[in-house]
Amino acid sequence: MFLREFLSKIEADGKLTRIKKPVSHKYEIANIIYSLDEQPVIFDNVKGFDFPVFAGITSSRDIIADGLGTTKEKLLFKLVDALRNPVEPEIVDKAPCQEVIIRDPDLSKLPILYHLEGDGGRYATATVSTIKDPDTGRNVSYHRLMEIGRNRFTARLIPKRQTRTTYDKVDGDLEMAVCIGNSVAVMVAASLGPPSGVDEFGIANALDKTPLVKCVTKDLEVPAESEIVLEGRLTKELDREGPFVDLTETRDFERQEPVFVVDCITHRKDAMYQALIPGRFEHKILMGMPKEPTIYDEVSKVAECKNVLVTMGGGSWLHGIVQIKKKNPGDGKKAIEAAFNGHKSMKHVVIIDEDVDIYNSNAVEWAIATRFQGDKDLVVKPNQPGSSLDPSGKHEPGKKTLTTKVGVDATIPTDVDKKKYEIVKYKKVDIDDYLR
C-alpha cells in the first residue's frame, strides 16, 4: 500500500489522529507525538511552514502488519520471505516525488523538528538514505541528520556499516539521496540490513509494490511515491554531530561526522514531512524488528525455529527471545549460539518452547522460573563484541565495545515427564448461565 493510501485507510478505520490546531516544530510536535503513544498522527498546521507533518506509521507491529497486508503473527515470515526473495523494482519516468524541483535548497523551509532540549540542533530522523557502492551496488539505510547550515547537515555514519564502509573507500564525495515520507514497506526494508549486495528497495518491492525513479541531479534511484527527496553528497569535511538521544533512551555523545551537502530538493506539490521521535516506539521497532529475520535464519540452521522477538525492554536491540520446537537435548544451547550469530549486538537471549507466548513477558518469565536451572542451562560469554548503545559495556576510543553475553535455555529438558512442566488450565464457563 502506498503511503497516502495507507494513511487514508487508517484514518477511515479511526486509527489516525488529525490535529488542525497550529503547533510548533520546536519540541511541541515531538511532545504531542510522545503523549499520543506514537499512534499515527497528522499535524495539518505547523507554525511557519507550508508542509504538514505526520508520524507513527511504524509505531507498533500491528500497524506495520496492517501496512503490509498481513498480521502481527505472520509478520516475521513475510519479512523472511522478502529477504530471501527480493523483487527488482520498476523504474518509472515520472514520479510524484519530483513534481517540484528546487536547485537552490534552503533547509529552513522544512519543518525539521527540535525533539528534546539538549540536542545538538534540528534533526531529520525518518530518513531513508540510499547510496551506490562501486563494488556491491545500491544500499539503503537510515542516517540521522543534524542541520548545521542552509543546505548542510552532519550525518551519523556508524563504523563498519555499509554507508560508512563505502564512504571510507571512495575518493572525494559520495552521492546520497535521502527520502522523507515513505510507505511502510520502504521504511521496514531500509531498516533490515541484509548482506552486502542485497538491494533493500528490492526487498521493499517484495513486501509491496515500490516503483523507483532516477534522481534529478544524482546517479541514484528513489521510491517514486516519496514525499520529499534530498539529493546531495557526503563530503570529506567533518563537523559536529550530537548530542542526541539514541535507542536506549540515553543521550548519545557529540562526535565529528561527515558533512552532507544538499544540492537539490524534490517533493510533491502537497508534500508532507515525516517525523520519528528518537528513543521511542518507532525508533525501537525499526531497529529491533528487522533483526528478527536474521536471527530466525541462523537459528533455523540448528533447530526448528518457530518465532523470534527482539524486546522493547532491552531497548529493542540488546534482548531477544527465540521460540523453538525442541527435538534434541542440545537444541536450546545451539539456538543460543545461533541467535548471537544472527544479531551480533544482542546481549541477552532467552530460548523458550512452543507453548510459551513469546509476546507475553510474564509467560517468558514463568518459563525461566520453572524450566531453567542456572548450573546447567546458562551460557555466559565474557569479553564479546557488543553494542555501543549499552552504557554498561566496556568502551574504549577506537575499539569495539566489549560486553558479557548471556543465554538462558528456558526450554523443557528432553528426558523428563513433560506434563509436570505444563500449565494446568481451568475451564471457561458462560457466567450468564449463572446470573439468569
C-alpha positions in Angstrom: 0.0 0.0 0.0 1.4 3.4 -1.0 1.8 5.8 1.9 -1.2 8.1 1.2 -3.4 5.1 0.5 -2.4 3.7 3.9 -2.9 7.0 5.7 -6.4 7.2 4.3 -7.2 3.7 5.3 -6.2 4.0 8.9 -7.9 7.4 9.2 -11.1 5.7 7.9 -10.6 3.0 10.5 -10.3 5.5 13.3 -6.6 4.7 13.9 -5.2 8.1 12.9 -5.4 11.4 14.8 -5.5 14.6 12.8 -4.5 17.8 14.6 -5.6 21.1 13.0 -4.6 23.4 15.8 -1.4 25.4 15.0 1.7 23.7 16.6 5.4 24.4 16.8 8.2 22.3 15.4 10.2 23.4 18.5 9.6 20.5 20.9 5.8 20.8 20.8 5.2 18.3 17.9 7.6 15.8 19.5 5.9 16.1 22.9 2.5 15.6 21.3 3.7 12.5 19.4 5.0 11.2 22.7 1.8 12.0 24.5 -0.2 10.1 21.9 1.9 7.0 22.5 3.1 7.5 18.9 -0.2 6.4 17.3 -0.4 7.7 13.7 -1.0 11.4 13.6 -1.0 14.3 11.1 -0.3 17.9 12.0 -2.1 20.0 9.4 -0.9 23.4 10.6 2.8 23.7 11.6 3.6 27.3 12.5 5.9 28.9 9.9 5.9 26.1 7.4 3.9 25.1 4.4 4.3 21.3 5.0 2.1 19.2 7.2 3.9 16.7 9.5 2.9 13.1 10.1 4.3 10.3 12.3 3.5 6.9 13.8 3.0 4.6 10.8 5.6 2.1 12.2 5.0 2.6 15.9 3.6 -0.9 16.5 3.8 -4.4 15.0 0.0 -4.3 14.4 0.2 -1.1 12.4 3.2 -2.3 10.4 1.4 -5.6 9.7 -1.6 -3.7 8.5 0.5 -1.6 6.2 2.0 -4.8 4.7 -1.3 -6.6 4.4 -0.6 -9.2 7.0 -1.0 -9.9 10.7 1.4 -9.5 13.7 1.7 -13.2 14.0 2.7 -13.7 10.3 4.8 -10.5 10.0 8.2 -12.3 10.7 7.6 -14.8 8.0 6.6 -12.1 5.5 9.9 -10.3 6.2 11.9 -13.6 6.0 10.4 -14.3 2.6 11.1 -10.8 1.3 14.7 -11.0 2.5 15.2 -14.3 0.7 13.3 -13.3 -2.5 13.8 -9.6 -3.4 12.0 -8.4 -6.5 13.6 -5.9 -8.8 11.6 -2.6 -8.8 10.2 -1.0 -11.9 11.9 2.3 -12.9 9.4 5.0 -14.0 10.0 8.1 -16.0 7.7 10.5 -14.0 7.1 10.4 -10.3 5.1 12.3 -7.6 8.2 12.9 -5.6 9.6 15.2 -8.4 6.6 17.4 -9.0 8.6 20.3 -7.5 12.3 20.7 -8.1 14.4 23.1 -6.0 18.0 23.5 -7.2 18.9 26.1 -4.6 17.7 24.4 -1.4 17.1 26.0 1.9 16.6 23.6 4.8 15.0 26.2 6.9 11.8 25.8 4.9 11.4 22.2 6.0 9.7 21.6 9.4 12.7 19.6 10.7 12.0 19.1 14.4 13.7 20.1 17.6 13.0 17.0 19.7 14.5 17.4 23.2 16.3 20.2 24.9 20.0 19.5 25.0 20.0 18.1 21.4 22.7 19.4 19.1 20.1 21.0 16.8 17.2 20.3 14.5 17.3 16.6 13.4 15.8 14.8 10.5 15.1 11.2 11.6 12.7 9.4 9.3 15.5 9.5 6.7 15.7 6.6 4.3 19.1 7.1 2.6 20.5 5.5 -0.5 24.0 5.3 -1.9 25.8 3.2 -4.5 28.9 1.2 -3.6 31.3 0.8 -6.6 31.6 -2.9 -5.8 28.3 -4.1 -4.3 25.8 -1.7 -5.7 22.8 0.1 -4.1 22.5 0.3 -0.4 19.6 1.7 1.6 19.6 2.5 5.3 18.9 5.2 7.9 21.2 8.0 8.9 20.1 10.7 11.4 20.9 14.2 10.1 21.6 17.3 12.2 21.1 20.6 10.4 24.2 22.9 10.5 23.5 25.3 7.7 21.3 26.5 4.8 21.9 23.3 2.8 24.1 21.3 5.2 23.7 18.5 7.7 26.1 16.3 9.6 25.3 12.7 9.1 25.8 10.0 11.7 27.6 7.1 9.9 28.2 4.1 12.1 31.6 2.4 11.6 31.5 -1.0 9.7 28.0 -0.4 8.3 27.7 -0.2 4.5 27.5 3.6 4.1 30.5 4.2 6.3 32.5 1.5 4.6 31.7 2.9 1.1 32.3 6.5 2.3 35.8 5.5 3.7 36.9 3.7 0.5 35.9 6.3 -2.2 37.9 9.3 -3.2 36.0 12.6 -2.9 32.3 13.0 -2.3 29.8 10.1 -2.1 26.4 10.8 -3.6 23.5 10.2 -1.3 19.7 10.7 -1.6 17.6 11.0 1.5 13.9 10.2 1.2 11.4 11.6 3.8 7.8 10.4 3.8 7.7 6.7 2.7 5.5 3.7 2.7 5.6 1.1 5.5 7.3 -1.3 3.0 10.1 1.2 2.3 10.5 2.1 6.0 10.8 -1.5 7.1 13.1 -2.6 4.2 15.5 0.2 4.8 15.9 -1.0 8.4 16.6 -4.7 7.6 20.4 -4.6 7.0 20.7 -7.6 4.6 24.0 -8.9 3.4 26.1 -6.5 1.2 24.9 -6.6 -2.4 21.2 -7.4 -1.5 19.0 -4.4 -2.6 16.7 -3.1 0.1 14.5 -1.5 -2.5 14.1 -5.0 -4.0 13.0 -6.2 -0.5 10.6 -3.3 -0.2 9.2 -4.2 -3.7 8.7 -7.8 -2.5 6.8 -6.6 0.6 4.6 -4.2 -1.5 4.8 -2.6 -4.9 7.6 0.0 -4.8 8.4 1.7 -8.2 11.6 3.8 -8.3 12.6 7.0 -10.3 16.0 8.3 -11.2 17.2 11.3 -9.2 17.3 14.7 -10.9 20.9 15.5 -10.1 22.5 12.2 -8.8 23.1 8.8 -10.2 20.7 7.2 -7.7 17.2 5.9 -7.7 14.5 6.7 -5.0 10.9 5.5 -4.4 8.7 7.3 -6.8 5.9 7.8 -4.2 8.2 9.5 -1.6 7.0 12.8 -0.2 10.4 14.7 -0.2 13.8 13.8 -1.5 17.1 15.5 -0.6 19.7 14.9 -3.3 23.3 15.6 -2.1 26.8 14.5 -1.2 28.6 13.1 1.8 31.8 15.2 1.8 35.2 14.5 3.4 34.6 17.6 5.6 33.8 16.8 9.2 31.7 18.8 11.7 29.9 18.4 15.0 27.1 15.9 15.3 25.2 15.5 18.5 24.4 15.2 21.3 21.2 13.3 20.5 19.0 10.7 22.3 19.6 7.2 21.0 17.8 3.8 21.1 18.3 3.1 24.8 16.7 6.5 25.6 20.1 7.7 26.9 21.8 10.7 25.3 24.5 9.8 22.7 27.6 12.0 22.8 28.9 14.6 20.4 31.1 13.3 17.5 32.8 14.6 14.4 30.9 13.3 11.4 30.8 13.8 7.7 29.0 16.9 6.3 26.1 16.1 3.9 25.6 18.9 1.4 22.1 19.1 -0.1 22.3 20.1 -3.8 18.7 19.7 -4.8 15.3 19.1 -3.1 12.4 17.5 -4.9 9.0 17.0 -3.5 5.3 16.5 -4.2 3.2 19.7 -4.7 1.4 19.0 -1.5 4.2 17.2 0.3 4.1 16.1 3.9 7.1 15.9 6.2 7.6 12.7 8.2 8.8 12.8 11.8 10.1 10.0 14.0 10.9 10.8 17.6 14.2 9.3 18.9 14.4 6.6 21.6 10.7 5.7 21.4 8.5 3.0 19.8 9.1 3.7 16.1 12.8 4.1 16.6 12.9 0.9 18.6 10.8 -1.2 16.3 12.6 -0.1 13.2 15.9 -1.1 14.9 14.9 -4.3 16.6 12.3 -6.0 14.5 14.5 -6.2 11.4 17.0 -8.3 13.3 14.3 -11.0 13.9 14.5 -12.5 10.4 18.3 -12.8 10.6 18.1 -14.4 14.0 15.4 -16.7 12.6 17.5 -17.8 9.7 20.6 -18.5 11.9 18.6 -20.5 14.5 16.8 -22.4 11.7 20.1 -23.9 10.7 20.5 -25.7 14.1 16.9 -26.2 15.4 13.3 -25.8 14.3 12.7 -22.1 14.9 9.1 -21.1 15.5 9.3 -17.3 16.3 11.7 -14.5 17.3 11.1 -11.3 19.3 13.6 -8.5 20.0 12.1 -7.0 23.1 11.2 -3.4 23.9 12.6 -3.9 27.5 16.0 -4.5 26.0 15.9 -1.2 24.1 14.7 -3.2 21.1 18.3 -4.1 20.5 20.0 -5.8 23.4 17.5 -8.5 24.4 15.9 -11.3 22.3 13.5 -14.2 22.8 13.7 -17.3 20.5 10.9 -19.9 20.3 11.8 -23.3 19.1 10.3 -26.8 18.8 12.8 -28.7 20.8 13.6 -32.2 19.4 17.1 -32.9 20.8 18.8 -32.2 24.2 21.2 -29.7 22.8 18.8 -27.6 20.7 18.4 -24.9 23.4 22.2 -24.2 23.7 22.6 -24.4 19.9 19.9 -21.9 19.5 21.6 -19.5 21.9 24.8 -19.6 19.9 23.0 -19.2 16.6 20.9 -16.3 17.9 24.0 -14.4 18.8 25.3 -15.0 15.3 22.1 -13.7 13.9 22.3 -10.4 15.8 25.9 -9.5 16.7 24.9 -6.7 19.1 22.5 -8.8 21.2 23.5 -9.1 24.8 21.0 -11.5 26.4 18.8 -14.1 24.7 16.1 -16.5 26.2 15.1 -19.7 24.4 11.5 -20.9 25.0 9.2 -23.7 24.0 6.2 -23.6 21.6 3.7 -23.5 24.4 5.0 -20.2 25.8 3.5 -17.0 24.4 6.5 -15.1 23.0 4.6 -11.7 23.2 3.8 -12.2 26.9 6.7 -11.1 29.2 5.0 -12.8 32.2 4.9 -16.1 30.3 8.5 -15.8 29.4 9.5 -15.0 32.9 7.4 -18.0 34.1 9.3 -20.3 31.7 12.6 -19.1 33.2 11.2 -19.6 36.7 10.0 -23.2 36.0 12.2 -24.6 33.3 15.7 -23.1 33.8 18.5 -24.2 36.1 21.5 -21.8 36.3 24.1 -24.5 36.7 23.0 -26.4 33.6 21.1 -24.1 31.3 23.1 -20.8 31.5 25.5 -19.8 28.8 28.0 -17.0 29.7 30.3 -15.5 27.1 32.7 -12.8 28.5 34.6 -10.2 26.5 32.4 -10.4 23.4 31.9 -7.7 20.8 28.9 -5.8 21.9 26.9 -2.6 21.2 28.0 1.0 21.7 24.4 1.6 22.8 25.0 -0.3 26.0 26.2 2.2 28.7 27.4 -0.7 30.9 29.7 -2.1 28.2 33.5 -1.6 28.1 34.0 1.4 25.8 37.5 2.5 24.6 38.1 5.1 21.9 38.8 3.5 18.5 37.9 0.0 19.8 34.8 -2.2 19.5 32.6 -2.2 22.7 33.0 -5.3 24.8 30.3 -7.0 26.8 29.4 -10.2 28.5 26.7 -12.1 26.6 24.3 -14.3 28.4 22.0 -17.0 27.0 19.2 -18.6 29.0 17.8 -22.0 27.9 14.3 -21.9 29.4 13.1 -25.0 27.5 11.8 -28.2 29.0 14.5 -30.9 29.4 14.0 -33.8 26.9 14.5 -36.6 29.5 11.6 -35.7 31.8 7.8 -36.1 32.1 6.7 -33.0 30.3 3.3 -33.0 32.0 4.8 -31.6 35.2 6.1 -28.6 33.2 2.7 -27.7 31.7 0.3 -25.1 33.0 -2.9 -26.7 34.3 -5.8 -24.7 33.0 -9.3 -24.1 34.3 -12.3 -24.4 32.0 -14.1 -21.2 31.0 -17.8 -21.2 31.6 -20.6 -18.9 30.5 -21.2 -16.7 33.5 -24.5 -15.6 32.1 -25.8 -19.1 32.7 -25.4 -18.4 36.5 -26.8 -14.9 36.5 -30.2 -15.5 34.9 
